Amino acid sequence: MHSWRVLLLPYLDQLELYNAYRFDEPWDGPNNRLLADRMPRHYCFSGDDTPGAVVTNYLAVVGPETMWPREGSITYPAIKDRAHRTILIVENQGAGVHWMEPRDLLLSELDLRINSPLGISSKYEDPGVALVDGTLYRLTSKVTPDTLRAMLRIDTEEVAQWDEEQGWQLLPDGRRRPLAKPELRK
């Protein structure tokens, strides 16, 4: 098994890196291990793309009821009515996932409190998420665990109520956000 982050390399102008990756060995196999320190800057927080960085800050939330089921796949037509309110990718600071590692956050084990290292968290004041329709939002501590769970799931008829008053704020540019207070940073 290989990470979605590796599979996206050709779409991030990283075709040379993608072609160097060996799909016939594990992500941390002898050849692939040599590619570890070539993590694309897209996979870490802005400004954290220092030489030798290997930990990603962008993860999927995995589970049979999410956009990232362990078995099979989800197509856009299956969720098009929910694309504007279904989370695709989340920020995380604390899980320590290697960018090539086929590991993400499991919904069944996810801490649904905002800014928990075992959930959606960030070096910024409020963590960001990307929705299926491509919009970006930042989440404040006002977002309830129930609302967050509904936004991560595709198998529910429950419609999450969310707006700025409930802690969801449109994020036009993810690089221009205030950093979290030092006690919140890992």
C-alpha positions as CSV (number, residue, x, y, z in Angstrom):
1,M,0.0,0.0,0.0
2,H,1.2,3.5,-0.8
3,S,0.2,6.9,0.3
4,W,-2.2,9.2,-1.6
5,R,0.5,11.9,-1.2
6,V,2.9,9.8,-3.4
7,L,0.1,9.2,-5.9
8,L,-0.4,13.0,-6.2
9,L,3.2,13.8,-7.1
10,P,2.7,14.1,-10.9
11,Y,0.0,16.7,-10.3
12,L,2.3,18.7,-8.1
13,D,5.0,19.1,-10.7
14,Q,6.9,16.3,-9.0
15,L,7.0,13.7,-11.9
16,E,10.8,13.1,-11.5
17,L,10.2,12.2,-7.8
18,Y,7.2,10.1,-8.7
19,N,9.2,8.1,-11.3
20,A,12.0,7.5,-8.8
21,Y,9.5,6.0,-6.3
22,R,9.3,2.2,-6.5
23,F,5.8,0.8,-6.1
24,D,7.2,-2.7,-6.0
25,E,8.6,-2.1,-2.6
26,P,7.2,-0.7,0.7
27,W,7.1,3.0,1.2
28,D,10.1,2.7,3.5
29,G,11.9,0.1,1.4
30,P,15.6,0.5,0.4
31,N,15.0,2.6,-2.7
32,N,12.1,4.7,-1.4
33,R,13.9,5.5,1.9
34,L,16.4,7.4,-0.2
35,L,13.6,9.7,-1.4
36,A,12.4,10.6,2.1
37,D,14.1,14.0,2.4
38,R,12.6,15.2,-0.9
39,M,9.2,15.9,0.5
40,P,7.4,18.5,-1.6
41,R,6.8,21.7,0.2
42,H,3.0,21.2,-0.4
43,Y,2.9,18.6,2.4
44,C,4.0,20.8,5.3
45,F,3.0,24.1,6.8
46,S,4.2,27.2,5.0
47,G,7.7,28.0,6.2
48,D,8.3,24.6,7.6
49,D,9.7,23.2,4.3
50,T,13.3,23.0,5.6
51,P,15.9,20.6,4.1
52,G,15.4,17.1,5.6
53,A,11.8,17.7,6.7
54,V,9.8,14.4,6.3
55,V,6.7,14.9,8.5
56,T,3.5,15.9,6.7
57,N,0.9,18.3,8.1
58,Y,-1.8,17.3,5.7
59,L,-3.8,14.1,6.4
60,A,-7.0,12.4,5.3
61,V,-9.5,11.1,7.8
62,V,-10.0,7.5,7.0
63,G,-13.0,5.2,7.7
64,P,-15.8,3.4,5.8
65,E,-18.1,6.4,6.4
66,T,-15.6,9.0,5.1
67,M,-14.2,10.2,1.7
68,W,-11.3,7.8,2.4
69,P,-12.7,4.3,3.0
70,R,-10.1,1.6,3.5
71,E,-11.8,-0.6,0.9
72,G,-12.9,0.7,-2.5
73,S,-13.3,4.3,-3.5
74,I,-15.8,7.2,-3.4
75,T,-16.8,9.0,-6.6
76,Y,-17.7,12.6,-6.8
77,P,-21.3,11.9,-8.2
78,A,-21.9,9.8,-5.0
79,I,-21.4,12.8,-2.8
80,K,-22.0,15.8,-5.1
81,D,-24.9,17.1,-3.0
82,R,-22.5,17.1,0.1
83,A,-19.3,18.3,-1.7
84,H,-19.7,21.8,-0.2
85,R,-19.9,20.4,3.4
86,T,-17.7,17.3,3.4
87,I,-14.1,17.4,4.6
88,L,-11.5,15.9,2.3
89,I,-8.1,16.9,3.9
90,V,-7.2,18.2,7.4
91,E,-4.3,19.9,8.9
92,N,-2.5,18.1,11.7
93,Q,0.4,19.0,13.9
94,G,1.4,16.2,16.3
95,A,0.6,12.8,14.6
96,G,4.1,12.6,13.2
97,V,3.2,11.0,9.9
98,H,6.0,10.6,7.3
99,W,4.9,12.1,4.0
100,M,5.3,8.8,2.1
101,E,3.8,6.7,4.9
102,P,0.3,5.2,4.0
103,R,-1.1,6.3,7.3
104,D,-3.6,9.0,8.1
105,L,-6.1,9.7,10.9
106,L,-8.7,7.1,11.6
107,L,-12.2,8.5,12.3
108,S,-12.8,5.9,14.9
109,E,-9.8,7.1,16.9
110,L,-9.9,10.8,16.0
111,D,-10.0,13.3,18.8
112,L,-12.8,15.6,17.7
113,R,-11.6,18.5,19.8
114,I,-10.1,21.3,17.7
115,N,-6.3,21.6,18.0
116,S,-5.7,18.2,19.6
117,P,-2.5,16.6,18.2
118,L,-4.6,13.4,17.7
119,G,-7.1,15.3,15.5
120,I,-7.4,18.4,13.4
121,S,-4.6,20.7,14.7
122,S,-2.2,23.4,13.4
123,K,0.7,25.7,14.2
124,Y,-1.7,28.4,13.2
125,E,-4.3,29.9,15.6
126,D,-7.1,27.8,14.0
127,P,-6.5,24.7,11.9
128,G,-7.7,24.5,8.3
129,V,-9.6,21.9,6.3
130,A,-10.2,21.4,2.6
131,L,-13.7,20.4,1.5
132,V,-14.4,18.1,-1.4
133,D,-15.5,21.1,-3.5
134,G,-12.1,22.7,-3.1
135,T,-13.0,25.4,-0.6
136,L,-10.8,25.9,2.5
137,Y,-12.1,26.7,6.0
138,R,-10.5,27.4,9.3
139,L,-12.0,25.9,12.4
140,T,-12.2,27.6,15.7
141,S,-12.8,26.0,19.1
142,K,-16.6,26.7,18.7
143,V,-16.9,23.8,16.3
144,T,-18.6,21.0,18.2
145,P,-17.5,17.4,18.0
146,D,-20.9,16.4,16.6
147,T,-20.7,19.0,13.8
148,L,-17.1,18.0,13.0
149,R,-18.1,14.3,12.8
150,A,-21.0,15.1,10.5
151,M,-18.6,17.1,8.2
152,L,-16.2,14.1,8.0
153,R,-18.9,11.6,7.2
154,I,-20.6,10.9,3.8
155,D,-23.0,8.2,5.0
156,T,-25.3,10.4,7.1
157,E,-28.4,12.2,6.3
158,E,-27.6,14.6,9.2
159,V,-26.9,18.1,7.8
160,A,-24.3,19.9,9.9
161,Q,-25.3,23.4,10.6
162,W,-22.2,25.6,10.3
163,D,-21.4,29.2,9.8
164,E,-19.0,31.7,11.2
165,E,-20.9,31.9,14.5
166,Q,-20.4,28.2,14.9
167,G,-16.7,28.3,14.2
168,W,-16.3,27.8,10.5
169,Q,-14.6,30.6,8.6
170,L,-13.7,30.7,4.9
171,L,-10.0,30.6,4.5
172,P,-9.0,32.5,1.3
173,D,-5.2,32.2,1.8
174,G,-3.9,29.5,4.2
175,R,-0.5,31.1,4.5
176,R,-1.8,34.3,6.0
177,R,-3.0,33.2,9.3
178,P,-1.9,34.1,12.8
179,L,0.3,31.5,14.6
180,A,-1.1,29.8,17.6
181,K,-0.1,30.9,21.1
182,P,3.1,29.1,22.2
183,E,1.3,26.9,24.7
184,L,-0.9,25.5,21.9
185,R,2.1,24.8,19.6
186,K,3.8,21.4,19.8
